[in-house]
């Protein structure tokens, strides 16, 4: 089955409600958009709809207002930046439903863009209230979800409105679904997954799902400490989840049974405290002394991971290799990003701090796909059906 997109429906002169993810960081003083990556990601869909004569009604959340109006979380700065990027006015109103929204929609002409107020100002959004979803859907004739980053939420603007309107994928949503689905169902091989981050518990289901899909599993970050402990190593004062040792052992056993190569750090960068300026040094993973903690993978591990990745045709990366927010302990993460940028392979960056790493290094355009999802990407990689994807129309290929 293929998910239908905006290319499959006539939008000319019709009001189209588009769920976008404009949850972007704002400067606290100037309230200007500090990073417009998510806004730029939605531009292909918005421009397509403009070019095909739709009345484009955009809907997004910003922050966590918890169903209340928070002045600092109004979307006016987003409208300003979007207008600059589109090169045309974007009308922003102070409501998402009700008379103001209805009047604004009725005044629209084909090719115009309207941005509704922060959808999470309304308690009916996160509770997926059917009456709120009906009121929101009354603004349009067609619904488009282009917010993959919120597709794992069963909210009114991601799932509920599809009860009342025909629902299609935007171009960004299409790109996300295709890239992640292809990696999980029909990857060019060898296929490797590089998984990092702080805790095994955050990604245990991802690991359990991927160990049946990949040829190689490379594990770094704080979660690797639990695997090292499971393998019989001492990890000093490192972050570790003792209650997840059995889960780590199960994954290692399943990898062995399936012939999947599972690589753990050979050496690590340790520190005498959890701080940016801590005393640090690289040691073999077998020689972490008491009182010290692992904060990054070491140079030998970077080399062994790199050599393994260079033989792969598909690589999926999710999660940093160390404490990425501390520059001294970011080199493992940065090195993996540089290696992936040089590969002649399909490279998929699966959200979160992995995306931050490739963006900081200016390597995003050298990756095959950089996911805009965080939790949504993880749930997709777990093999779960996302509510915001499940409601979209499908057709036989």
C-alpha positions in Angstrom: 0.0 0.0 0.0 1.1 3.5 -0.8 0.3 6.5 1.4 -1.6 9.1 -0.7 -0.1 12.6 -0.9 -1.1 16.1 -1.9 -0.2 15.1 -5.5 -3.2 12.7 -5.5 -5.9 15.3 -4.8 -7.2 18.5 -6.6 -6.6 21.4 -4.2 -7.4 24.3 -6.6 -9.4 27.0 -4.9 -10.0 24.7 -1.9 -9.2 25.4 1.7 -6.6 22.9 2.9 -5.7 22.5 6.6 -2.0 21.6 6.9 -0.6 20.3 10.2 3.0 21.5 10.2 5.7 21.2 12.9 6.8 24.8 13.6 7.9 24.0 17.2 11.1 26.1 16.8 13.4 27.8 19.3 12.8 31.5 19.9 15.2 34.0 21.4 13.8 34.9 24.8 14.6 38.6 24.4 13.9 39.4 20.7 11.4 36.5 20.2 13.0 35.9 16.8 13.3 32.4 15.4 16.7 31.0 16.3 16.6 27.9 14.1 14.3 27.7 11.1 15.1 24.2 10.1 11.6 22.9 10.7 10.0 25.8 8.9 12.2 25.2 5.9 11.4 21.5 5.9 7.7 22.3 5.3 8.3 24.7 2.4 8.0 22.2 -0.4 4.5 21.2 0.7 3.4 24.8 1.3 4.8 26.0 -2.1 3.2 23.1 -3.9 -0.2 24.0 -2.4 0.3 27.7 -3.2 1.4 26.9 -6.8 -1.7 24.7 -7.3 -4.1 27.4 -6.1 -5.0 26.1 -2.6 -6.1 28.2 0.3 -3.3 27.2 2.7 -4.3 27.1 6.4 -1.4 26.1 8.6 -1.7 24.7 12.1 1.1 24.1 14.5 2.0 23.9 18.2 4.9 25.7 19.9 6.2 24.6 23.3 4.1 23.2 26.1 1.4 25.7 27.0 -0.8 22.9 28.4 -4.1 24.1 27.1 -3.6 27.7 28.2 -2.7 30.9 26.4 0.9 31.7 27.0 1.9 35.0 25.4 5.5 34.0 24.9 4.4 31.0 22.8 2.3 32.8 20.2 3.2 32.0 16.6 3.7 35.6 15.4 7.6 35.2 15.1 7.0 32.0 13.1 4.7 33.8 10.7 7.2 36.5 10.2 10.0 34.1 9.3 7.8 32.0 7.1 6.7 35.1 5.2 10.4 35.9 4.6 11.1 32.4 3.4 8.1 32.2 1.1 8.5 35.7 -0.2 4.8 36.5 0.3 2.7 37.6 3.2 1.5 35.1 5.8 -1.5 36.2 7.7 -1.4 35.2 11.4 -4.5 35.3 13.5 -4.9 35.0 17.3 -7.2 31.9 17.2 -7.3 28.4 15.8 -11.0 27.9 15.9 -14.1 30.1 16.3 -15.4 33.2 14.6 -12.0 34.8 13.9 -10.7 31.7 12.3 -13.9 31.2 10.3 -13.8 34.8 9.0 -10.1 34.6 8.1 -10.7 31.4 6.1 -13.7 32.9 4.3 -11.7 35.9 3.3 -8.9 33.9 1.7 -8.1 33.8 -2.0 -6.3 30.9 -3.8 -2.6 30.9 -3.2 -2.8 32.8 0.1 -1.4 31.4 3.4 -3.0 31.7 6.9 -1.3 30.6 10.1 -3.6 29.7 13.0 -2.6 30.4 16.6 -0.7 27.8 18.7 -3.0 24.8 18.6 -1.9 23.7 22.1 -3.5 26.8 23.6 -6.7 24.7 23.4 -7.1 21.8 25.9 -9.1 19.9 23.2 -5.9 19.5 21.1 -3.9 17.1 23.3 -7.1 15.3 24.6 -8.1 14.7 21.0 -11.6 16.0 21.8 -13.9 15.1 18.9 -15.9 18.4 19.2 -12.7 20.4 19.0 -11.4 18.3 16.1 -14.8 18.9 14.3 -14.5 22.6 14.8 -11.0 22.7 13.6 -11.8 20.6 10.5 -14.7 22.9 9.6 -12.1 25.4 8.3 -11.2 23.2 5.4 -12.2 20.6 2.8 -8.9 18.7 2.8 -6.5 17.8 5.6 -2.8 17.4 5.1 -0.3 16.1 7.7 3.2 17.3 7.1 4.3 17.1 10.7 6.1 13.8 11.1 7.6 15.0 14.4 4.2 14.9 16.0 2.7 11.9 14.1 3.2 9.7 17.2 0.7 11.8 19.1 -3.0 11.0 18.8 -4.1 14.7 19.0 -7.0 16.5 17.4 -4.7 18.2 14.8 -2.8 15.0 14.0 -5.5 12.3 14.2 -8.9 13.7 15.1 -9.5 15.9 12.1 -9.0 13.0 9.8 -12.4 11.7 11.1 -14.0 14.7 9.3 -11.8 15.4 6.3 -10.0 13.3 3.7 -6.4 13.0 4.9 -3.2 13.1 2.8 0.5 13.2 3.5 2.5 16.3 2.8 5.8 16.1 0.9 7.9 16.0 4.1 5.7 13.3 5.6 6.0 11.3 2.4 9.8 11.7 2.5 10.0 10.6 6.1 7.8 7.5 5.6 9.6 6.4 2.5 13.1 6.8 3.9 12.5 5.0 7.2 10.3 2.3 5.6 12.8 1.5 3.0 15.6 1.2 5.6 13.5 -1.2 7.6 12.0 -3.3 4.8 14.3 -3.3 1.8 17.7 -1.8 2.6 20.8 -2.1 0.4 23.1 -4.4 2.3 25.2 -4.6 4.4 22.9 -2.6 6.7 24.2 -1.1 9.9 22.5 0.7 12.7 24.5 3.0 15.0 22.5 3.5 18.2 23.6 5.8 21.1 22.0 8.0 23.7 22.0 7.9 27.5 19.8 4.9 28.4 19.1 1.4 27.2 15.5 1.8 28.6 14.8 4.7 26.1 15.7 2.5 23.1 15.2 -1.1 24.2 12.3 -1.6 21.8 14.3 0.0 18.9 17.2 -2.4 19.6 14.9 -5.4 19.8 13.3 -4.4 16.5 16.5 -3.6 14.7 18.4 -6.7 15.7 16.1 -8.6 13.4 16.7 -6.2 10.5 20.4 -5.2 10.4 23.7 -6.9 9.6 25.7 -4.9 12.1 24.6 -3.1 15.3 27.0 -0.5 16.7 26.3 0.7 20.3 27.7 3.8 21.9 26.7 6.6 24.3 25.7 6.0 27.9 23.6 3.0 26.9 26.8 1.2 25.9 27.8 1.2 29.6 25.0 -1.2 30.4 26.1 -3.5 27.6 29.7 -3.4 28.8 28.5 -4.3 32.3 26.5 -7.1 30.9 29.6 -8.3 29.1 31.4 -8.5 32.5 33.3 -5.2 32.4 33.5 -2.7 35.3 32.3 0.8 34.4 33.3 2.8 37.5 30.9 5.5 38.3 29.4 5.6 34.8 25.7 6.0 34.1 24.4 2.5 34.0 21.0 0.7 34.2 21.6 -2.4 36.3 18.0 -3.4 35.9 18.5 -3.5 32.1 21.4 -5.9 32.1 19.2 -8.8 31.3 17.7 -6.9 28.3 21.2 -6.1 27.1 22.2 -9.8 27.4 19.0 -10.8 25.4 19.9 -8.4 22.6 23.5 -9.7 22.5 22.2 -13.3 22.4 19.7 -12.6 19.7 22.4 -10.8 17.6 24.7 -13.8 18.0 21.9 -16.3 17.0 21.1 -14.3 13.9 24.7 -13.7 12.8 24.4 -10.0 13.5 27.8 -8.3 14.3 27.3 -6.3 17.5 30.1 -3.8 18.2 30.7 -2.2 21.6 33.3 0.4 22.5 36.9 -1.0 22.6 38.1 2.1 24.4 36.4 5.0 26.1 37.0 8.5 27.2 36.6 8.7 31.0 36.3 11.7 33.3 36.7 12.3 37.0 33.4 14.2 37.1 30.4 14.9 35.0 31.4 18.4 33.9 32.6 20.1 30.7 36.1 20.8 32.2 36.6 17.5 33.9 40.0 15.8 33.9 39.7 13.2 31.1 41.7 10.5 29.3 41.1 7.6 26.9 41.4 4.0 28.4 40.5 0.5 27.2 36.9 -0.3 28.0 38.3 -3.1 30.2 40.2 -0.6 32.4 37.7 2.0 33.8 38.8 2.7 37.4 36.5 3.3 40.3 35.5 7.0 40.7 35.7 7.7 37.0 32.9 7.7 34.5 32.6 7.0 30.7 31.6 10.1 28.8 32.5 9.3 25.2 33.8 6.5 22.9 37.5 6.5 22.4 39.7 6.9 19.3 40.2 3.1 18.8 36.4 2.7 18.9 35.9 5.5 16.4 38.4 3.7 14.1 36.7 0.3 14.5 33.2 1.7 14.0 34.4 3.7 11.0 36.0 0.6 9.3 32.7 -1.3 9.8 30.6 1.5 8.4 32.7 1.9 5.3 31.7 -1.5 4.1 28.0 -0.8 4.5 25.5 0.3 1.9 22.8 1.5 4.3 23.4 3.2 7.7 20.8 4.3 10.2 22.1 6.5 13.1 20.2 7.5 16.1 21.7 8.9 19.3 25.1 10.5 20.3 28.2 8.5 21.1 28.9 10.6 24.2 28.0 13.6 26.3 27.6 15.7 23.2 26.7 18.9 25.0 30.2 19.0 26.4 32.7 19.8 23.6 35.4 17.7 25.1 33.2 14.7 25.0 31.6 15.3 21.6 34.4 14.0 19.4 33.0 10.5 19.1 29.7 11.8 17.9 31.3 14.3 15.5 33.6 11.6 14.1 30.7 9.3 13.3 29.0 12.2 11.6 32.1 12.9 9.4 32.4 9.2 8.5 28.8 9.0 7.4 29.2 12.1 5.3 32.0 10.4 3.3 30.2 7.2 2.7 28.9 6.2 -0.8 25.8 4.7 0.9 22.3 5.5 2.0 22.7 7.4 5.3 19.7 8.1 7.5 20.0 10.3 10.5 17.2 9.4 12.9 16.4 12.5 14.8 17.5 14.0 18.1 21.1 14.9 18.9 22.4 13.0 15.9 20.6 15.6 13.8 22.1 18.4 15.9 25.6 16.9 15.3 25.3 16.8 11.5 23.8 20.3 11.4 26.5 21.8 13.6 29.1 20.3 11.3 27.3 21.5 8.2 26.9 18.0 6.9 23.1 17.7 6.6 23.2 18.0 2.8 25.7 15.2 2.6 23.3 12.7 4.3 20.6 10.8 2.3 17.9 11.7 4.8 17.8 13.7 8.1 14.7 13.0 10.0 12.7 15.8 11.6 11.2 13.4 14.1 12.4 12.7 17.6 9.9 10.5 19.5 8.1 9.8 16.2 11.3 8.4 14.6 12.0 6.2 17.6 8.4 4.8 17.6 8.6 4.2 13.8 11.9 2.3 14.4 10.3 0.3 17.0 7.9 -1.0 14.3 4.9 0.9 15.8 2.1 2.4 13.7 2.0 6.1 14.3 -1.5 7.6 14.8 -0.8 10.5 12.5 0.3 8.2 9.7 -2.4 5.5 10.2 -5.2 8.0 9.4 -3.8 9.0 6.0 -5.3 7.7 2.9 -3.6 4.8 1.2 -3.9 3.1 -2.2 -2.6 0.0 -3.8 0.7 0.5 -5.6 
